[in-house]
Amino acid sequence: MNALSKIMPPNMIPLDDTGAPLSRMLADIADAARGAARRERAIAAAMAPHLADPDLLAGRDCPCNPQRYQRHLLHADADGGYAVVAIVWVPGQMSPVHGHRTWCALGVHRGWLTETFFRPEAGVAIPTTCKPLQPGGLSFAPADPNAIHRLANLGTQEAVSIHVYGVSFDRFGDGVNEVWAA
């Protein structure tokens, strides 16, 4: 046990952790997050080379929840500028239809997700198109409650995706999703 593990919560990984795949990805995300323009695009690109690594979440306990998709905190920026979570989806689980109050970037690590896009019309979200996301698939968006989507595991196996949101983890409840009626 190193000195950092004594003061860090058990669900956190320090960015300087001896080159483990997750630590390398978190360091690349931190570098990309320092830029101001199109941060969500830069972060998605920073995640891309790491998503296919089968050891990306090695040693991490990221169980699923049979009732709803489950978020697992992987890293919280010390300045509160962003948080990185792994989301575990069992077949049939989906997010609500939502836009984002903050920028976001995501990539699929394992399994398949389907991303459905919507347009706002008279206070209701109307579906427009779908995009399959296989392992390594990316998506990102600026802060825009009208950039509406839903993620779903329509497959037959568990899926795991990595998400980065431009708020601290303690603000996920009110700072990330703007839920829409569909």
Secondary structure, 3 states (H helix, E strand, C coil): CCHHHHHCCCCCCCCCCCCCHHHHHHHHHHHHHCCCCCHHHHHHHHHHHHCCCCCCCCCCCCCCCCCCCEEEEEEECCCCCCEEEEEEECCCCECCCEEECCCEEEEEEECCEEEEEEEEECCEEEEEEEEEECCCCEEEECCEEEEEEEEECCCCCCEEEEEEECCCHHHHHHHCEEECEC
